[in-house]
Amino acid sequence: MRALCWAGTDGLAVRQVPDPELRNAQDMIVRMRRSATCGADLPLLAGRIPDLAVGDVLGHEFVGEVVEVGPEVRRHRVDDRVVVGASIACGACWYCRQGNYGCCDNGTPAATGSTWGESAAGCYGHPTRSGGFAGSHAEYVRVPYADVGAFTVPEAVSDDRAVFAAEAAPTGWMGAELGEVAPGDVVAVWGAGAVGQLTAGAAVLRGAARVVIVDDDDQRLRMAARHAGAEPLNYRYVDVLAELRERSGGRGPDVCVEAVGMGADRRGRFGRRGDLGERPTALREAVQACRKGGTVVVLGTWTGGTDAVPLGAMLAKGLTVRSGRQHGQRWIPTLLDRMARDELRTEHLATHRLPLERAAHGYALFRDRADGCVRVVFSP
């Protein structure tokens, strides 16, 4: 089959790779219909993750059709259209039973260690420390723990809408939930990419009085205003901290969400391979902006150690700081229902649609934010 493979630092190529096969009784094979780019792919593309190997297949947000099921798969049949959560979780360990699927003990069977001391859930298109599972930018993908991680897509939901239920929409929903956004709250979100926009939309749905989204990309800010109901704030033109105090009664937002990540430049460059130092510019500003006793939520992609985090401000202001990889299995069914009822629309985030053969070009557009790109969706 054809698949998008890592070809070395900043290099991608569509190559022929072996077709996936069932390995366990709970596996199934899915034929790809749509797969999407994600900001979490950019450190991989840049060669920042040490275990990534030339030839590894990338991608972790996808929707497709079931073509083969293992003998213990009960919820799915051949020809079902499914969206698959990006986090690979067993559904049976202590963490999964608490609903914390992103912390699964058994989702990384190929892992030999972890930068963070313990392994977490696996993820498609990531190296051995995240399970070593082949990614979704391919014609077919093996789905382990199929009854836990895959969900039937309602007939009313298009592929271009459903693909964002794999990770971007659950991550945004988690941001609002971790922040415990309540009616009347003022919420600020740093980053107007797909996750930032969906976080803002989730905060609006939870009844926030004002949702402000901070970025320097006017096109993305306009999109967030139109589709998420957020108030755009371009940090190139205003004093963000002063403006947020003005919009929150002089106190600062009740909830501040960092949805930017480690601080790559506009061409997606992160530094040399294995360098784990990161620049928490947006995170520092979120901590500074948040009102005393408020909540800061960290959603952006981080891969290792980060210096210059204002711990003193967190302590002095009595902030609650929460973070996590999304527990998609907890929220995907609800989000699909909202999509079917037209309460949650995500297809506008697919600013570019390309065939798999042009995936390397699609990632260049996505990395560079060229041509107004927010997300690229590929089809085989």
C-alpha positions in Angstrom: 0.0 0.0 0.0 1.0 3.6 -0.3 1.8 5.6 2.8 3.4 8.9 3.9 6.8 8.1 5.5 9.3 10.2 7.3 12.4 10.5 5.2 14.8 12.3 7.6 14.7 15.8 9.1 12.1 17.9 7.2 11.7 15.2 4.7 8.5 13.3 3.7 7.8 10.8 0.9 4.9 8.6 -0.2 6.3 5.1 -0.5 5.1 1.5 -0.8 5.0 -0.2 2.5 3.6 -3.6 3.6 -0.2 -3.8 4.1 -1.2 -4.0 7.8 -2.3 -7.4 9.2 -4.4 -8.4 12.3 -2.0 -9.2 15.1 -4.4 -9.6 18.0 -7.9 -10.8 18.5 -9.1 -7.2 19.3 -7.6 -5.7 16.2 -9.3 -4.5 13.0 -8.1 -3.1 9.7 -9.5 0.2 8.4 -9.4 1.5 4.9 -8.7 5.2 5.0 -11.2 7.8 3.8 -9.7 10.9 5.3 -6.7 11.7 7.5 -5.6 15.1 8.7 -2.4 17.0 9.6 -1.9 18.0 13.2 0.6 20.3 15.0 1.8 17.3 17.0 3.3 16.0 13.8 5.6 18.9 13.3 8.2 17.9 16.0 8.3 14.5 14.3 8.8 16.0 10.8 11.5 18.2 12.2 13.4 15.2 13.6 13.0 16.3 17.1 11.8 13.0 18.5 14.8 10.7 19.0 13.2 7.3 18.3 11.7 8.2 15.0 13.1 6.1 12.1 13.3 6.7 8.4 10.3 4.9 6.8 8.0 5.4 9.8 4.4 6.1 8.6 3.0 9.4 10.1 -0.5 10.6 10.9 -3.0 10.0 13.8 -6.3 11.7 12.9 -8.5 9.6 10.6 -11.9 8.3 9.5 -12.3 5.2 7.4 -14.2 2.0 6.6 -13.7 -1.4 8.4 -12.4 -4.1 6.1 -11.4 -6.8 8.5 -12.1 -7.5 12.2 -10.5 -9.8 14.8 -12.5 -12.6 16.5 -13.0 -10.6 19.7 -14.2 -7.4 18.1 -17.9 -7.0 19.0 -18.9 -3.4 18.3 -17.8 -3.2 14.6 -18.5 -5.0 11.4 -17.0 -4.9 7.9 -18.1 -1.8 6.0 -18.8 0.3 9.1 -17.6 3.9 8.8 -15.6 4.7 11.9 -13.6 7.5 13.4 -10.6 6.3 15.5 -9.4 8.1 18.6 -5.7 9.2 18.3 -4.8 7.8 21.7 -4.5 4.0 21.8 -5.8 2.7 25.0 -6.8 -0.8 26.3 -10.0 0.2 28.1 -9.3 -2.2 31.0 -6.4 -0.8 33.1 -6.8 1.3 36.2 -6.4 4.6 34.2 -8.8 3.6 31.5 -11.4 2.6 34.1 -11.2 6.2 35.5 -11.8 7.6 32.0 -8.2 8.8 31.7 -7.5 6.9 28.4 -4.5 9.1 27.5 -2.7 7.7 30.6 -3.3 4.0 29.6 -0.8 1.5 31.0 -1.1 -0.8 28.1 -1.1 1.5 25.0 2.6 1.4 24.4 3.6 -2.3 24.2 6.7 -1.5 22.1 8.0 1.2 24.5 11.3 0.5 26.3 11.3 3.7 28.4 9.9 7.2 28.5 11.3 10.8 28.7 8.7 11.3 31.5 9.4 8.3 33.6 6.3 6.4 32.7 4.7 5.4 29.4 1.3 6.8 28.5 -1.3 5.8 25.9 0.0 4.9 22.5 -0.5 7.1 19.4 -0.6 6.3 15.7 2.3 7.6 13.7 4.6 7.9 16.6 7.9 6.0 17.5 8.4 3.3 20.1 8.0 5.5 23.1 4.4 6.0 22.0 3.8 2.4 21.0 5.4 2.2 17.6 2.1 2.0 15.7 2.0 2.8 12.0 0.2 6.1 11.2 -2.9 7.0 9.3 -1.5 8.7 6.3 -1.8 5.5 4.4 -4.4 3.4 2.4 -5.0 1.1 5.4 -4.2 1.1 9.2 -4.3 -1.5 11.9 -6.5 -0.4 14.8 -5.7 -2.2 18.1 -8.3 -2.4 20.9 -10.9 -1.6 18.2 -13.9 -1.8 20.5 -12.3 0.8 22.8 -10.9 3.3 20.3 -13.1 3.2 17.2 -16.6 4.8 17.0 -19.3 4.5 14.3 -19.9 7.7 12.5 -23.5 8.8 12.2 -24.8 8.9 8.7 -25.5 12.7 8.9 -21.8 13.5 9.6 -19.5 14.0 6.7 -16.0 12.6 6.5 -14.5 16.1 6.5 -16.4 16.8 9.8 -15.9 13.4 11.4 -12.1 13.4 10.9 -11.7 16.2 13.5 -13.5 14.0 16.1 -10.3 11.8 16.2 -8.3 14.3 18.2 -8.8 18.1 17.6 -12.4 18.2 18.8 -11.8 16.0 21.9 -8.7 18.1 22.8 -10.7 21.3 22.6 -13.5 19.9 24.7 -11.0 18.6 27.2 -9.5 22.1 27.5 -12.9 23.6 28.5 -13.6 20.7 30.8 -10.2 20.8 32.6 -10.8 24.5 33.0 -14.2 23.8 34.5 -15.6 26.6 32.3 -18.9 27.7 33.8 -21.7 30.1 32.7 -20.5 33.6 33.1 -16.8 32.9 32.9 -14.3 34.9 30.9 -12.0 32.5 29.0 -8.8 33.3 27.1 -7.3 30.9 24.6 -3.8 31.3 23.2 -3.5 29.9 19.7 -6.1 30.1 16.9 -5.3 26.8 15.2 -7.8 24.0 15.1 -7.4 23.1 18.7 -7.6 26.7 19.9 -10.7 27.3 17.9 -12.4 24.2 19.1 -11.5 25.0 22.7 -13.0 28.4 22.2 -16.2 26.9 20.7 -16.4 24.4 23.6 -16.2 27.2 26.1 -19.0 29.0 24.4 -21.1 25.9 24.4 -20.5 25.6 28.2 -21.9 29.1 28.7 -18.8 31.3 29.0 -19.8 35.0 29.0 -16.7 36.0 26.9 -14.2 33.9 25.1 -11.1 35.8 23.8 -8.6 34.0 21.4 -5.1 35.3 21.0 -2.9 34.9 17.9 -1.0 36.9 15.3 -2.8 35.4 12.3 -5.7 37.6 11.3 -7.2 35.0 9.0 -7.3 32.4 11.8 -8.7 35.0 14.2 -11.5 35.9 11.8 -12.3 32.2 11.4 -12.4 31.8 15.2 -14.8 34.8 15.5 -17.1 33.4 12.8 -17.2 29.8 13.7 -16.5 29.7 17.4 -18.0 32.9 18.6 -14.7 34.1 20.1 -13.4 37.7 20.4 -10.2 37.9 18.3 -7.1 39.5 19.8 -4.0 40.0 17.7 -1.0 40.3 20.0 1.0 42.3 17.5 -1.2 45.3 17.9 -2.2 45.4 21.6 -1.0 44.9 25.1 -2.5 41.4 25.7 -2.4 41.5 29.5 -4.0 45.0 29.7 -6.6 44.1 27.1 -7.6 40.9 28.9 -7.9 42.8 32.2 -10.1 45.3 30.5 -12.4 42.6 29.2 -12.7 40.8 32.6 -13.6 43.5 35.0 -10.0 44.3 35.9 -9.3 40.8 37.3 -8.1 38.8 34.4 -9.7 35.7 32.8 -11.1 33.0 35.0 -9.7 30.3 32.7 -6.6 30.7 30.4 -5.9 27.9 27.9 -2.5 27.5 26.2 -3.0 25.8 22.8 0.2 26.8 21.1 2.9 24.4 22.2 6.6 24.5 22.3 7.2 27.6 20.3 8.4 26.7 16.8 9.0 29.5 14.4 6.6 30.2 11.5 8.4 27.6 9.4 7.9 24.8 12.0 11.6 24.7 13.1 12.3 23.5 16.7 16.0 23.2 16.9 18.3 20.2 16.6 17.2 16.6 17.1 17.0 15.6 20.7 17.2 19.1 22.0 14.4 19.2 24.6 14.6 22.9 25.6 11.4 24.7 24.6 10.1 28.3 24.7 6.9 28.6 26.8 6.1 32.2 25.6 2.3 31.7 25.5 2.3 29.6 28.7 4.1 32.4 30.6 1.6 35.0 29.3 -1.4 32.8 30.2 -0.1 32.5 33.8 0.5 36.2 34.0 -3.0 37.0 32.6 -5.0 34.6 34.7 -6.9 36.0 37.6 -5.9 35.1 41.1 -7.5 31.7 42.0 -8.1 31.0 38.3 -7.2 28.0 36.2 -4.5 27.6 33.5 -4.9 24.7 31.1 -1.9 23.4 29.0 -3.0 21.8 25.7 -0.1 22.5 23.4 2.3 19.9 22.3 5.4 19.7 24.5 8.1 17.1 24.1 10.4 17.5 27.1 11.9 20.0 29.6 10.9 23.6 29.7 12.7 26.4 31.6 11.5 29.9 32.6 7.9 28.8 33.6 6.8 31.4 36.2 6.2 29.0 39.2 6.4 32.0 41.5 3.4 33.6 39.8 1.4 30.3 40.0 2.1 30.1 43.7 1.5 33.7 44.5 -1.8 33.9 42.6 -3.0 30.5 43.8 -3.5 29.1 40.3 -4.7 25.7 39.4 -2.7 24.3 36.5 -4.1 21.3 34.6 -2.9 19.5 31.4 -3.0 16.2 29.7 -3.1 14.3 26.5 -6.7 14.1 25.4 -8.9 11.2 26.6 -10.8 11.0 23.3 -12.7 7.8 24.1 -14.5 9.7 26.9 -15.9 12.4 24.6 -15.9 11.2 21.0 -19.5 9.7 21.2 -20.9 12.9 22.6 -19.0 15.0 20.0 -20.3 12.8 17.2 -23.8 13.3 18.4 -23.3 17.1 18.5 -21.9 16.9 15.0 -24.9 15.0 13.8 -27.2 17.7 15.3 -25.2 20.4 13.7 -24.1 21.9 17.0 -20.5 21.2 16.3 -19.1 22.0 12.9 -15.5 21.4 12.1 -15.2 21.0 8.3 -14.2 24.7 7.9 -10.8 23.8 9.5 -10.0 21.7 6.5 -8.7 24.6 4.5 -6.9 22.4 2.1 -7.8 19.0 0.7 -5.2 16.9 -1.2 -4.7 13.4 -2.4 -2.2 11.3 -0.4 0.3 11.5 -3.2 0.7 15.3 -2.5 0.9 14.9 1.3 4.5 16.2 1.5 3.3 19.4 -0.2 0.4 19.5 2.2 2.7 19.3 5.2 4.8 22.1 3.8 1.7 24.3 3.6 0.6 23.3 7.1 4.0 23.9 8.6 4.5 27.3 7.0 0.9 28.4 7.4 1.0 29.1 3.7 -2.0 30.0 1.6 -4.1 30.5 4.7 -3.6 26.8 5.8 -5.2 25.7 9.1 -5.4 21.9 8.5 -4.8 19.7 5.4 -7.1 16.7 4.9 -5.8 13.9 2.7 -7.7 11.2 0.9 -6.1 8.0 -0.7 
